[in-house]
């Protein structure tokens, strides 16, 4: 387990997310090598997993879905996400403060 790498960018932050689609349950599983690990029940078909990821992060961070944007790796398991309106400390709370 390591610290989540979060990069501030103006009023937003960016961080990497490793997604496991078609999981038994949707959950944030922790951090590995600076990347947030997330399990999603949604399949990786027609953007369903990406939409589920956006919904999960928006809900957990308390921001509207439009504030969460996948800026890299939309078709890959490892994605770069930008969230507007939150700070580094708020994002790190997703993992229990690690």
C-alpha positions in Angstrom: 0.0 0.0 0.0 1.3 3.4 -0.9 0.1 7.0 -1.0 -2.2 8.1 -3.7 -0.5 10.5 -6.1 -2.7 13.5 -6.6 -1.6 16.5 -8.7 -3.3 19.9 -8.2 -4.2 21.7 -11.4 -5.8 25.1 -10.6 -9.2 24.4 -9.1 -9.0 20.7 -10.0 -6.9 17.7 -9.2 -5.7 14.8 -11.3 -5.0 11.2 -10.2 -4.8 7.7 -11.7 -7.4 5.1 -11.3 -7.0 1.3 -12.0 -10.5 -0.1 -12.8 -11.6 -3.7 -12.5 -14.9 -4.0 -14.4 -17.5 -6.7 -13.9 -16.6 -7.1 -10.3 -19.0 -8.6 -7.7 -19.5 -5.2 -6.1 -18.6 -1.6 -6.7 -16.0 -0.4 -4.2 -12.8 1.7 -3.7 -10.3 -1.0 -2.8 -7.2 1.2 -1.9 -4.0 2.3 -3.5 -1.3 0.5 -5.3 1.8 2.2 -6.7 0.2 5.7 -6.4 -3.0 4.6 -8.2 -6.5 4.4 -6.8 -7.9 0.8 -7.2 -11.6 0.6 -7.9 -13.9 -2.3 -8.6 -17.0 -1.7 -10.7 -20.0 -4.0 -11.3 -20.5 -2.4 -14.8 -19.0 -4.1 -17.9 -16.4 -2.4 -20.0 -19.0 -2.1 -22.9 -20.3 1.1 -24.5 -18.7 3.3 -21.8 -20.7 1.7 -19.0 -17.7 1.2 -16.7 -16.5 4.8 -17.3 -19.9 6.1 -16.5 -20.0 4.0 -13.3 -16.6 5.3 -12.3 -17.6 8.9 -12.8 -20.8 8.3 -10.7 -18.8 6.6 -7.9 -16.2 9.3 -7.7 -18.7 12.2 -7.9 -20.8 10.6 -5.1 -17.8 9.9 -2.8 -16.3 13.4 -3.4 -19.5 15.3 -3.1 -19.3 16.9 -6.5 -21.6 16.9 -9.6 -20.9 14.2 -12.2 -19.9 17.0 -14.6 -17.0 17.9 -12.3 -15.4 14.4 -12.9 -13.7 13.9 -16.3 -11.7 11.0 -17.6 -8.8 12.8 -19.3 -6.7 9.8 -20.2 -7.1 6.1 -20.8 -10.8 6.1 -21.5 -10.6 2.6 -23.1 -7.9 1.3 -20.8 -8.1 -0.2 -17.3 -5.7 2.5 -15.9 -7.2 6.0 -16.4 -6.3 9.6 -15.5 -9.2 11.4 -13.8 -9.6 15.1 -13.3 -12.0 16.4 -10.6 -12.9 20.0 -10.4 -13.8 21.7 -7.1 -11.9 19.4 -4.7 -8.5 19.6 -3.1 -5.7 17.0 -2.6 -6.7 16.3 1.0 -10.4 15.5 0.0 -9.3 13.0 -2.7 -6.9 11.3 -0.3 -9.9 10.7 2.1 -11.2 8.3 -0.5 -8.5 5.9 0.7 -8.8 6.5 4.4 -6.3 9.4 4.3 -3.4 7.4 2.9 
